[in-house]
Amino acid sequence: VIHQVKDFSLNLSFFVFLELHYRACQRYRYQLASLPLALFCYPIENMLTINKLIIASLAIASSTVSAFPAFVSSSSSYLQQLKSSSSTSNLKMSEFTLDPKETAAVFIEFQNEFTTEGGKLYDAVKPCLDKVGTMENGPKVLEAARNAGISIFHCPISFEKGHNEISDLPYGILAGVKEGEAFLQGSWNAEICESMKPSEGEFVVKGKTGLCGFKSTNLDFLLRQKGVKNIVLCGFLTNCCVESSMRSAYENGYKVYTVKDACAATSIEGHDATFEHNFGMFSIPTSTEEVVAAMKA
């Protein structure tokens, strides 16, 4: 059954499969006489119910596959809606404005390590910087936020010498950060780049030693102190710290606007895929032009 689901949407997550299968069970419970009706009479409320649905899936795969094509056909429009919601927001960009009193611009890791020649990660992100125009657009968003009187938060990452904040047995991206001694506190590499330097009255978030801009920092406290409801999010890396911060902001109840051409990743493909498949589920993907216009409105 999972294989058949992948045939019409490779990108559907497993929880969506369960939801779709539950709908199939509801629709065809009187036709699937070979299965106990009890399996189809529960809402998805807990793991026990989900386990029942998985058991039902296996049974359908082996004994009643004939019912599935009809479900596939009837659910095609529903699937298209789900796919659309993961790639873009239903909100038309011309319809939104940003109240300066309720909005914050959050700039993730615009530091020399990424942004400037000589930074240890500059070569890795340069192709994306060049294609997207991150280093032209980031300052445009910053200037527009300043002109509009929007609260501005710079969110750098840094580590003390030895990177002891990271495990002795690191893996993943933080292993590379530690091994390469990147973002060393007090070094030029860890400084916010010249074109994005904080001005007086702007916040520099403290405590970021991981991927999420919220997890180990004072960002959420500062945002709530300023009465922020909307977050305009830019920075590095699109599919790492920006995405982690976006998801946390979404779950913390903020309305998030991710600025595609003011972010960058270590690959153009990774950058594009993240916006296409992930950001629409947890934010309103937008552009520098659109968000600057919304700040001015």
C-alpha positions as semicolon CSV with decimal commas, in nm:
position;residue;x (nm);y (nm);z (nm)
1;V;0,000;0,000;0,000
2;I;0,285;0,237;0,082
3;H;0,433;0,158;-0,256
4;Q;0,108;0,251;-0,427
5;V;0,088;0,577;-0,231
6;K;0,439;0,667;-0,343
7;D;0,335;0,608;-0,702
8;F;0,113;0,914;-0,697
9;S;0,312;1,130;-0,456
10;L;0,668;1,044;-0,366
11;N;0,683;1,336;-0,130
12;L;0,386;1,254;0,094
13;S;0,499;1,187;0,449
14;F;0,387;0,878;0,633
15;F;0,138;1,064;0,850
16;V;-0,038;1,182;0,536
17;F;-0,049;0,822;0,416
18;L;-0,223;0,724;0,739
19;E;-0,474;1,005;0,697
20;L;-0,547;0,906;0,338
21;H;-0,576;0,541;0,427
22;Y;-0,814;0,623;0,708
23;R;-1,032;0,807;0,457
24;A;-1,017;0,505;0,228
25;C;-1,120;0,282;0,515
26;Q;-1,412;0,509;0,596
27;R;-1,527;0,506;0,236
28;Y;-1,487;0,137;0,164
29;R;-1,556;-0,023;0,503
30;Y;-1,878;-0,184;0,377
31;Q;-1,703;-0,323;0,068
32;L;-1,403;-0,473;0,246
33;A;-1,595;-0,768;0,384
34;S;-1,277;-0,973;0,438
35;L;-1,160;-0,732;0,711
36;P;-1,306;-0,671;1,056
37;L;-1,525;-0,360;1,046
38;A;-1,391;-0,262;1,388
39;L;-1,066;-0,158;1,225
40;F;-1,245;0,120;1,041
41;C;-1,458;0,261;1,320
42;Y;-1,198;0,461;1,516
43;P;-1,075;0,816;1,462
44;I;-0,697;0,860;1,450
45;E;-0,650;0,953;1,816
46;N;-0,359;0,747;1,944
47;M;-0,085;0,504;1,853
48;L;-0,310;0,202;1,913
49;T;-0,550;0,327;1,647
50;I;-0,263;0,398;1,409
51;N;-0,134;0,046;1,463
52;K;-0,477;-0,084;1,370
53;L;-0,468;0,114;1,050
54;I;-0,125;-0,027;0,965
55;I;-0,261;-0,379;1,019
56;A;-0,553;-0,289;0,794
57;S;-0,307;-0,160;0,534
58;L;-0,127;-0,492;0,520
59;A;-0,453;-0,678;0,488
60;I;-0,574;-0,452;0,208
61;A;-0,243;-0,494;0,026
62;S;-0,280;-0,871;0,030
63;S;-0,653;-0,924;-0,015
64;T;-0,840;-0,616;-0,136
65;V;-0,610;-0,411;-0,356
66;S;-0,898;-0,372;-0,601
67;A;-1,057;-0,108;-0,380
68;F;-0,748;0,112;-0,385
69;P;-0,756;0,241;-0,745
70;A;-1,103;0,385;-0,689
71;F;-0,974;0,561;-0,380
72;V;-0,671;0,690;-0,572
73;S;-0,899;0,833;-0,838
74;S;-1,138;0,996;-0,594
75;S;-0,855;1,139;-0,385
76;S;-0,646;1,292;-0,666
77;S;-0,773;1,643;-0,605
78;Y;-0,713;1,609;-0,232
79;L;-0,356;1,498;-0,297
80;Q;-0,295;1,792;-0,528
81;Q;-0,412;2,025;-0,253
82;L;-0,171;1,867;-0,007
83;K;0,118;1,894;-0,250
84;S;0,033;2,256;-0,320
85;S;0,029;2,344;0,048
86;S;0,381;2,209;0,089
87;S;0,522;2,413;-0,196
88;T;0,349;2,749;-0,162
89;S;0,110;2,944;0,052
90;N;-0,247;3,016;-0,048
91;L;-0,193;3,374;0,063
92;K;-0,146;3,608;-0,230
93;M;0,155;3,825;-0,170
94;S;-0,032;4,139;-0,278
95;E;-0,273;4,080;0,011
96;F;-0,033;4,107;0,303
97;T;0,110;4,400;0,492
98;L;0,334;4,403;0,797
99;D;0,248;4,612;1,099
100;P;0,582;4,749;1,227
101;K;0,465;4,724;1,588
102;E;0,399;4,352;1,554
103;T;0,679;4,251;1,317
104;A;1,041;4,147;1,359
105;A;1,308;4,093;1,097
106;V;1,534;3,807;1,203
107;F;1,867;3,763;1,025
108;I;2,028;3,425;1,080
109;E;2,409;3,402;1,066
110;F;2,501;3,679;0,824
111;Q;2,858;3,623;0,939
112;N;3,187;3,640;0,752
113;E;3,224;3,264;0,775
114;F;2,942;3,240;0,519
115;T;2,916;3,578;0,354
116;T;3,269;3,696;0,281
117;E;3,564;3,569;0,083
118;G;3,806;3,414;0,330
119;G;3,530;3,263;0,540
120;K;3,563;2,890;0,585
121;L;3,220;2,821;0,438
122;Y;3,212;3,099;0,180
123;D;3,314;2,876;-0,113
124;A;3,044;2,625;-0,019
125;V;2,764;2,882;-0,032
126;K;2,901;3,106;-0,309
127;P;2,713;2,936;-0,598
128;C;2,386;2,989;-0,414
129;L;2,479;3,345;-0,314
130;D;2,552;3,429;-0,677
131;K;2,236;3,273;-0,818
132;V;1,992;3,391;-0,552
133;G;2,144;3,732;-0,479
134;T;2,147;3,681;-0,103
135;M;2,407;3,945;-0,028
136;E;2,224;4,206;-0,230
137;N;1,881;4,119;-0,095
138;G;1,963;4,072;0,273
139;P;2,072;4,436;0,310
140;K;1,760;4,550;0,120
141;V;1,536;4,374;0,371
142;L;1,743;4,516;0,658
143;E;1,719;4,872;0,523
144;A;1,345;4,841;0,464
145;A;1,294;4,710;0,818
146;R;1,493;5,003;0,958
147;N;1,298;5,256;0,755
148;A;0,967;5,103;0,866
149;G;1,062;5,099;1,234
150;I;1,044;4,720;1,253
151;S;1,228;4,545;1,537
152;I;1,550;4,388;1,408
153;F;1,719;4,079;1,547
154;H;2,062;3,958;1,437
155;C;2,114;3,593;1,526
156;P;2,479;3,486;1,498
157;I;2,630;3,155;1,601
158;S;2,966;3,125;1,780
159;F;3,173;2,886;1,984
160;E;3,449;2,924;2,238
161;K;3,796;2,796;2,155
162;G;3,787;2,417;2,143
163;H;3,416;2,415;2,053
164;N;3,338;2,243;2,381
165;E;2,973;2,339;2,340
166;I;2,958;2,056;2,085
167;S;2,979;1,690;2,183
168;D;3,311;1,508;2,194
169;L;3,156;1,261;1,950
170;P;2,972;1,491;1,712
171;Y;2,805;1,389;1,389
172;G;2,626;1,566;1,110
173;I;2,680;1,933;1,040
174;L;2,805;2,019;1,388
175;A;3,086;1,766;1,345
176;G;3,209;1,969;1,048
177;V;3,178;2,293;1,244
178;K;3,387;2,154;1,529
179;E;3,649;1,986;1,312
180;G;3,688;2,299;1,102
181;E;3,689;2,529;1,406
182;A;3,427;2,743;1,235
183;F;3,255;3,047;1,393
184;L;3,522;3,087;1,661
185;Q;3,406;3,345;1,912
186;G;3,602;3,670;1,887
187;S;3,740;3,593;1,542
188;W;3,677;3,786;1,219
189;N;3,503;3,475;1,085
190;A;3,232;3,492;1,350
191;E;3,167;3,864;1,308
192;I;2,850;3,983;1,137
193;C;2,950;4,095;0,788
194;E;2,998;4,462;0,705
195;S;2,680;4,505;0,499
196;M;2,464;4,362;0,779
197;K;2,629;4,518;1,085
198;P;2,382;4,590;1,366
199;S;2,294;4,952;1,432
200;E;2,221;5,105;1,768
201;G;1,894;4,977;1,910
202;E;1,898;4,649;1,715
203;F;1,913;4,322;1,903
204;V;2,197;4,072;1,879
205;V;2,061;3,738;1,995
206;K;2,273;3,564;2,257
207;G;2,350;3,198;2,307
208;K;2,319;3,038;1,962
209;T;2,539;2,729;1,966
210;G;2,309;2,499;1,774
211;L;2,093;2,500;1,465
212;C;1,766;2,650;1,589
213;G;1,755;3,024;1,650
214;F;1,525;2,964;1,948
215;K;1,653;2,653;2,124
216;S;1,954;2,780;2,320
217;T;1,898;3,156;2,287
218;N;1,704;3,450;2,428
219;L;1,527;3,513;2,093
220;D;1,177;3,407;2,198
221;F;1,197;3,612;2,518
222;L;1,303;3,923;2,325
223;L;1,035;3,879;2,059
224;R;0,762;3,849;2,321
225;Q;0,895;4,150;2,509
226;K;0,848;4,352;2,188
227;G;0,498;4,214;2,124
228;V;0,603;4,050;1,797
229;K;0,350;3,841;1,606
230;N;0,511;3,831;1,259
231;I;0,864;3,722;1,176
232;V;1,045;3,796;0,850
233;L;1,320;3,536;0,828
234;C;1,640;3,551;0,621
235;G;1,986;3,395;0,638
236;F;2,195;3,079;0,644
237;L;2,164;2,793;0,582
238;T;1,828;2,767;0,410
239;N;1,788;2,396;0,487
240;C;1,955;2,404;0,826
241;C;1,942;2,696;1,071
242;V;1,681;2,894;0,877
243;E;1,456;2,590;0,849
244;S;1,505;2,494;1,215
245;S;1,425;2,848;1,327
246;M;1,124;2,868;1,094
247;R;0,973;2,548;1,234
248;S;1,021;2,661;1,594
249;A;0,875;3,004;1,520
250;Y;0,572;2,839;1,359
251;E;0,516;2,611;1,658
252;N;0,567;2,902;1,898
253;G;0,272;3,077;1,737
254;Y;0,441;3,337;1,519
255;K;0,340;3,408;1,161
256;V;0,655;3,345;0,961
257;Y;0,757;3,493;0,627
258;T;1,064;3,325;0,472
259;V;1,247;3,535;0,214
260;K;1,373;3,298;-0,055
261;D;1,618;3,533;-0,225
262;A;1,764;3,650;0,106
263;C;1,867;3,300;0,218
264;A;2,134;3,061;0,094
265;A;2,249;2,699;0,129
266;T;2,555;2,495;0,038
267;S;2,381;2,384;-0,280
268;I;2,134;2,552;-0,512
269;E;1,939;2,226;-0,531
270;G;1,911;2,207;-0,152
271;H;1,798;2,569;-0,131
272;D;1,533;2,529;-0,401
273;A;1,406;2,195;-0,272
274;T;1,363;2,330;0,080
275;F;1,146;2,616;-0,037
276;E;0,954;2,398;-0,279
277;H;0,873;2,114;-0,042
278;N;0,910;2,232;0,319
279;F;0,874;2,604;0,372
280;G;0,512;2,629;0,257
281;M;0,407;2,402;0,543
282;F;0,558;2,620;0,816
283;S;0,576;2,970;0,670
284;I;0,467;3,203;0,394
285;P;0,747;3,186;0,135
286;T;0,805;3,527;-0,016
287;S;1,068;3,742;-0,187
288;T;1,266;4,054;-0,108
289;E;1,051;4,261;-0,342
290;E;0,728;4,142;-0,183
291;V;0,838;4,173;0,177
292;V;0,990;4,519;0,124
293;A;0,661;4,632;-0,032
294;A;0,471;4,488;0,266
295;M;0,696;4,678;0,506
296;K;0,628;5,003;0,324
297;A;0,250;4,955;0,303
